[in-house]
Amino acid sequence: MTTRTRTTLAARLRTRTAQIALTDDRGDVPGWVLVTLMTAGLVVAIWAVAGPALTNMFTTALAGVTGP
């Protein structure tokens, strides 16, 4: 392989690497959307199960502080 061929291949590789870097700049958006939706789903599910107990605990604590 000649020096000129190596230089040409290196230039093409740099150009292709730059093109890939420019087109792949959006990050992992679908992954973050999935994580956000799953977290929201977990919060809703836990709130549905623990909501009444938390409300009762808060009401009892508030009644204990303020008096009857």
VEXBANU-508853 format. One record per residue: residue in three letters; residue number from 1; x, y, z of N, C-alpha, C, O in turn. Coordinates in pm, 1 decimal, padded with zeros to 6 digits, m for minus. Example, Ala and Ser with C-alpha at 12.3 -4.5 7.8 and 13.67 -1.06 7.14 Angstrom:
2
+-----+-----+----------+----------+----------+----------+----------+----------+----------+----------+----------+----------+----------+----------+
:  aa :   i :    neast :   nnorth :      nup :   caeast :  canorth :     caup :    ceast :   cnorth :      cup :    oeast :   onorth :      oup :
+-----+-----+----------+----------+----------+----------+----------+----------+----------+----------+----------+----------+----------+----------+
: ALA :   1 :  01319.0 : m00569.0 :  00780.0 :  01230.0 : m00450.0 :  00780.0 :  01320.0 : m00330.0 :  00780.0 :  01423.6 : m00331.9 :  00846.5 :
: SER :   2 :  01285.0 : m00225.0 :  00708.0 :  01367.0 : m00106.0 :  00714.0 :  01290.0 :  00003.0 :  00787.0 :  01340.9 :  00113.8 :  00803.9 :
+-----+-----+----------+----------+----------+----------+----------+----------+----------+----------+----------+----------+----------+----------+
//
This chain:
68
+-----+-----+----------+----------+----------+----------+----------+----------+----------+----------+----------+----------+----------+----------+
:  aa :   i :    neast :   nnorth :      nup :   caeast :  canorth :     caup :    ceast :   cnorth :      cup :    oeast :   onorth :      oup :
+-----+-----+----------+----------+----------+----------+----------+----------+----------+----------+----------+----------+----------+----------+
: MET :   1 :  00085.3 : m00116.6 :  00000.0 :  00000.0 :  00000.0 :  00000.0 :  00090.3 :  00123.5 :  00000.0 :  00185.6 :  00131.9 :  00077.5 :
: THR :   2 :  00060.4 :  00215.2 : m00084.3 :  00144.1 :  00334.8 : m00096.6 :  00101.9 :  00438.0 :  00007.6 : m00003.9 :  00427.9 :  00069.6 :
: THR :   3 :  00187.9 :  00536.2 :  00023.8 :  00159.7 :  00643.4 :  00118.7 :  00036.8 :  00722.2 :  00075.6 : m00044.6 :  00763.1 :  00158.4 :
: ARG :   4 :  00024.7 :  00742.7 : m00054.5 : m00091.1 :  00818.1 : m00105.7 : m00221.2 :  00741.6 : m00077.1 : m00321.3 :  00802.2 : m00038.9 :
: THR :   5 : m00220.1 :  00611.3 : m00094.9 : m00338.6 :  00530.1 : m00069.3 : m00374.9 :  00534.8 :  00079.5 : m00492.1 :  00547.5 :  00114.8 :
: ARG :   6 : m00274.2 :  00524.5 :  00165.8 : m00297.7 :  00532.0 :  00310.0 : m00357.5 :  00667.4 :  00349.1 : m00450.0 :  00674.2 :  00430.0 :
: THR :   7 : m00304.3 :  00774.0 :  00291.4 : m00353.4 :  00908.2 :  00320.7 : m00498.3 :  00922.5 :  00275.2 : m00580.8 :  00979.2 :  00346.8 :
: THR :   8 : m00528.9 :  00871.5 :  00157.2 : m00665.5 :  00878.3 :  00105.4 : m00760.6 :  00798.3 :  00192.7 : m00870.3 :  00845.0 :  00223.4 :
: LEU :   9 : m00720.1 :  00677.8 :  00233.4 : m00805.0 :  00595.7 :  00319.7 : m00824.9 :  00660.4 :  00456.4 : m00934.5 :  00655.7 :  00512.3 :
: ALA :  10 : m00720.1 :  00720.0 :  00509.4 : m00731.2 :  00787.8 :  00639.0 : m00825.5 :  00907.5 :  00629.4 : m00904.7 :  00931.5 :  00720.5 :
: ALA :  11 : m00817.6 :  00981.3 :  00521.1 : m00906.0 :  01096.1 :  00502.2 : m01050.5 :  01050.4 :  00489.4 : m01140.4 :  01112.8 :  00545.8 :
: ARG :  12 : m01073.7 :  00943.1 :  00416.4 : m01209.7 :  00889.6 :  00403.1 : m01262.5 :  00840.9 :  00537.6 : m01379.1 :  00862.0 :  00570.8 :
: LEU :  13 : m01176.7 :  00776.5 :  00613.6 : m01217.8 :  00727.3 :  00745.2 : m01254.6 :  00843.3 :  00837.7 : m01354.6 :  00836.4 :  00909.2 :
: ARG :  14 : m01174.2 :  00949.5 :  00836.6 : m01204.7 :  01066.9 :  00918.8 : m01336.5 :  01130.7 :  00876.8 : m01416.7 :  01170.6 :  00961.2 :
: THR :  15 : m01358.2 :  01140.0 :  00745.0 : m01481.8 :  01199.0 :  00695.0 : m01601.3 :  01114.4 :  00736.2 : m01702.8 :  01168.5 :  00780.1 :
: ARG :  16 : m01590.9 :  00982.7 :  00722.8 : m01701.7 :  00893.7 :  00758.7 : m01727.3 :  00898.6 :  00909.8 : m01842.6 :  00899.1 :  00952.9 :
: THR :  17 : m01622.5 :  00902.1 :  00988.7 : m01637.4 :  00911.0 :  01134.3 : m01706.9 :  01040.1 :  01173.0 : m01791.2 :  01039.6 :  01262.8 :
: ALA :  18 : m01674.2 :  01150.1 :  01108.2 : m01738.2 :  01278.9 :  01135.4 : m01885.2 :  01274.7 :  01095.6 : m01969.7 :  01330.4 :  01165.6 :
: GLN :  19 : m01916.5 :  01209.3 :  00984.1 : m02056.4 :  01198.2 :  00941.4 : m02137.3 :  01117.5 :  01041.1 : m02250.1 :  01154.3 :  01073.6 :
: ILE :  20 : m02081.6 :  01008.6 :  01089.7 : m02151.4 :  00924.5 :  01187.3 : m02172.4 :  01003.1 :  01316.6 : m02279.6 :  00996.5 :  01376.8 :
: ALA :  21 : m02071.7 :  01076.5 :  01358.6 : m02083.4 :  01154.9 :  01482.1 : m02191.4 :  01261.5 :  01468.9 : m02262.6 :  01288.5 :  01565.6 :
: LEU :  22 : m02204.8 :  01321.9 :  01352.5 : m02306.3 :  01424.4 :  01333.2 : m02447.1 :  01366.0 :  01328.8 : m02541.0 :  01426.6 :  01380.3 :
: THR :  23 : m02462.1 :  01249.9 :  01268.1 : m02595.4 :  01190.4 :  01257.1 : m02636.8 :  01118.0 :  01383.8 : m02756.1 :  01095.6 :  01404.4 :
: ASP :  24 : m02543.1 :  01080.7 :  01469.2 : m02573.6 :  01004.6 :  01589.7 : m02569.0 :  01094.1 :  01713.3 : m02532.8 :  01048.0 :  01821.6 :
: ASP :  25 : m02605.1 :  01220.9 :  01698.2 : m02592.9 :  01317.8 :  01806.6 : m02718.4 :  01327.2 :  01893.0 : m02720.1 :  01404.7 :  01988.6 :
: ARG :  26 : m02822.5 :  01251.4 :  01862.8 : m02947.1 :  01265.1 :  01936.3 : m02947.2 :  01192.1 :  02069.1 : m03036.5 :  01215.8 :  02150.4 :
: GLY :  27 : m02852.7 :  01105.8 :  02094.6 : m02846.6 :  01035.4 :  02221.6 : m02944.5 :  00921.0 :  02227.7 : m02990.9 :  00871.4 :  02125.1 :
: ASP :  28 : m02975.5 :  00880.0 :  02348.0 : m03061.9 :  00765.5 :  02368.6 : m03200.9 :  00812.9 :  02411.0 : m03246.7 :  00781.9 :  02520.9 :
: VAL :  29 : m03266.7 :  00887.1 :  02324.3 : m03397.4 :  00945.2 :  02356.1 : m03501.9 :  00837.9 :  02385.5 : m03571.2 :  00850.0 :  02486.5 :
: PRO :  30 : m03517.4 :  00734.4 :  02304.4 : m03619.2 :  00633.9 :  02336.5 : m03594.8 :  00566.9 :  02471.5 : m03690.2 :  00533.8 :  02541.8 :
: GLY :  31 : m03470.6 :  00546.9 :  02508.0 : m03439.2 :  00488.2 :  02637.8 : m03483.0 :  00576.9 :  02752.1 : m03539.4 :  00528.3 :  02850.2 :
: TRP :  32 : m03457.9 :  00706.6 :  02740.9 : m03498.7 :  00799.9 :  02846.8 : m03649.8 :  00813.1 :  02855.2 : m03705.3 :  00828.2 :  02964.0 :
: VAL :  33 : m03715.9 :  00807.6 :  02741.1 : m03862.3 :  00812.7 :  02742.7 : m03917.4 :  00691.0 :  02813.7 : m04010.5 :  00701.8 :  02893.6 :
: LEU :  34 : m03860.3 :  00574.9 :  02785.0 : m03904.9 :  00452.0 :  02850.0 : m03881.7 :  00457.0 :  03000.3 : m03969.7 :  00419.0 :  03077.6 :
: VAL :  35 : m03766.0 :  00502.8 :  03042.3 : m03736.8 :  00514.0 :  03185.5 : m03833.9 :  00610.2 :  03252.8 : m03882.4 :  00582.5 :  03362.5 :
: THR :  36 : m03862.4 :  00722.1 :  03188.5 : m03955.2 :  00820.3 :  03245.4 : m04096.2 :  00762.6 :  03258.4 : m04160.7 :  00779.6 :  03361.8 :
: LEU :  37 : m04143.6 :  00695.2 :  03155.1 : m04277.2 :  00636.3 :  03159.7 : m04287.0 :  00525.4 :  03264.3 : m04387.6 :  00514.6 :  03334.4 :
: MET :  38 : m04183.3 :  00443.7 :  03274.8 : m04184.4 :  00336.8 :  03374.5 : m04181.5 :  00393.8 :  03515.9 : m04248.1 :  00341.0 :  03604.9 :
: THR :  39 : m04106.4 :  00499.1 :  03537.4 : m04101.1 :  00563.0 :  03668.9 : m04237.3 :  00621.8 :  03704.3 : m04284.4 :  00606.1 :  03816.9 :
: ALA :  40 : m04299.8 :  00688.3 :  03610.1 : m04433.4 :  00744.0 :  03634.9 : m04533.7 :  00633.2 :  03665.2 : m04618.4 :  00648.5 :  03753.2 :
: GLY :  41 : m04524.6 :  00523.3 :  03593.9 : m04612.5 :  00409.1 :  03619.0 : m04592.9 :  00350.4 :  03757.7 : m04689.6 :  00315.4 :  03825.3 :
: LEU :  42 : m04467.6 :  00339.7 :  03799.9 : m04439.5 :  00288.9 :  03935.1 : m04493.8 :  00382.4 :  04042.4 : m04549.5 :  00337.0 :  04142.3 :
: VAL :  43 : m04478.0 :  00511.4 :  04022.1 : m04529.3 :  00607.8 :  04119.8 : m04680.8 :  00596.7 :  04131.2 : m04734.7 :  00597.6 :  04241.8 :
: VAL :  44 : m04749.7 :  00586.2 :  04018.6 : m04895.6 :  00573.9 :  04020.7 : m04937.4 :  00444.3 :  04089.2 : m05031.6 :  00444.1 :  04168.4 :
: ALA :  45 : m04868.7 :  00334.4 :  04059.9 : m04903.8 :  00205.7 :  04119.9 : m04880.2 :  00207.4 :  04271.3 : m04964.9 :  00160.8 :  04347.5 :
: ILE :  46 : m04766.7 :  00260.2 :  04314.7 : m04737.0 :  00266.3 :  04458.0 : m04834.3 :  00360.0 :  04527.7 : m04880.4 :  00330.6 :  04638.1 :
: TRP :  47 : m04865.8 :  00471.6 :  04465.2 : m04960.3 :  00567.3 :  04525.0 : m05098.6 :  00505.2 :  04540.2 : m05166.9 :  00530.1 :  04639.5 :
: ALA :  48 : m05140.7 :  00424.4 :  04442.6 : m05272.0 :  00360.0 :  04448.9 : m05278.0 :  00261.7 :  04565.4 : m05381.6 :  00249.0 :  04630.7 :
: VAL :  49 : m05168.1 :  00192.4 :  04591.4 : m05166.1 :  00094.1 :  04700.0 : m05146.2 :  00162.4 :  04835.1 : m05214.8 :  00129.0 :  04931.7 :
: ALA :  50 : m05054.8 :  00256.0 :  04842.8 : m05017.1 :  00315.2 :  04971.2 : m05090.1 :  00445.5 :  05002.2 : m05075.8 :  00498.2 :  05112.5 :
: GLY :  51 : m05166.7 :  00498.0 :  04909.6 : m05234.1 :  00626.3 :  04929.3 : m05322.7 :  00632.1 :  05051.9 : m05308.8 :  00724.3 :  05132.2 :
: PRO :  52 : m05413.5 :  00537.1 :  05069.4 : m05499.6 :  00542.4 :  05187.7 : m05421.5 :  00532.4 :  05319.5 : m05453.6 :  00601.8 :  05416.0 :
: ALA :  53 : m05321.1 :  00447.9 :  05323.6 : m05239.9 :  00434.5 :  05445.3 : m05163.5 :  00564.1 :  05473.2 : m05153.7 :  00606.4 :  05588.4 :
: LEU :  54 : m05110.0 :  00626.6 :  05369.7 : m05037.6 :  00752.1 :  05388.3 : m05130.7 :  00863.6 :  05434.6 : m05093.8 :  00944.4 :  05519.8 :
: THR :  55 : m05250.7 :  00867.8 :  05378.8 : m05349.0 :  00968.3 :  05420.3 : m05386.2 :  00949.5 :  05566.8 : m05394.4 :  01045.9 :  05642.9 :
: ASN :  56 : m05408.5 :  00824.5 :  05605.1 : m05443.1 :  00794.9 :  05744.2 : m05328.1 :  00831.2 :  05837.9 : m05351.1 :  00888.3 :  05944.5 :
: MET :  57 : m05205.9 :  00799.1 :  05799.6 : m05089.4 :  00830.2 :  05881.5 : m05073.4 :  00982.2 :  05896.3 : m05043.4 :  01030.5 :  06005.4 :
: PHE :  58 : m05092.8 :  01056.4 :  05789.3 : m05081.3 :  01201.4 :  05793.5 : m05190.0 :  01262.3 :  05882.9 : m05162.3 :  01352.1 :  05962.4 :
: THR :  59 : m05311.5 :  01213.9 :  05869.7 : m05422.4 :  01265.2 :  05950.5 : m05399.1 :  01236.8 :  06098.7 : m05424.4 :  01322.8 :  06183.1 :
: THR :  60 : m05351.3 :  01117.0 :  06130.5 : m05322.6 :  01080.4 :  06268.9 : m05209.9 :  01167.1 :  06325.2 : m05219.9 :  01215.0 :  06438.1 :
: ALA :  61 : m05104.8 :  01187.4 :  06249.4 : m04992.2 :  01268.4 :  06294.2 : m05036.4 :  01413.4 :  06315.7 : m04998.3 :  01476.1 :  06414.6 :
: LEU :  62 : m05114.9 :  01465.1 :  06225.1 : m05163.0 :  01603.3 :  06236.5 : m05255.4 :  01619.2 :  06358.2 : m05250.0 :  01720.6 :  06427.7 :
: ALA :  63 : m05338.3 :  01520.4 :  06382.9 : m05428.0 :  01525.0 :  06499.8 : m05346.8 :  01515.2 :  06629.4 : m05383.9 :  01575.8 :  06729.9 :
: GLY :  64 : m05239.0 :  01441.1 :  06627.9 : m05154.3 :  01428.3 :  06746.7 : m05079.3 :  01558.2 :  06779.0 : m05052.3 :  01587.0 :  06895.6 :
: VAL :  65 : m05047.1 :  01633.4 :  06679.4 : m04972.8 :  01758.2 :  06699.5 : m05067.1 :  01870.7 :  06740.6 : m05036.1 :  01947.5 :  06831.7 :
: THR :  66 : m05181.6 :  01880.7 :  06674.2 : m05273.1 :  01992.1 :  06701.2 : m05365.9 :  01966.6 :  06818.1 : m05424.6 :  02060.9 :  06871.2 :
: GLY :  67 : m05381.0 :  01841.4 :  06859.7 : m05470.5 :  01808.7 :  06970.7 : m05609.5 :  01776.6 :  06919.7 : m05640.0 :  01797.2 :  06802.3 :
: PRO :  68 : m05695.3 :  01725.0 :  07010.5 : m05830.1 :  01684.3 :  06966.7 : m05920.4 :  01798.4 :  06931.0 : m06035.5 :  01776.5 :  06893.0 :
+-----+-----+----------+----------+----------+----------+----------+----------+----------+----------+----------+----------+----------+----------+
//
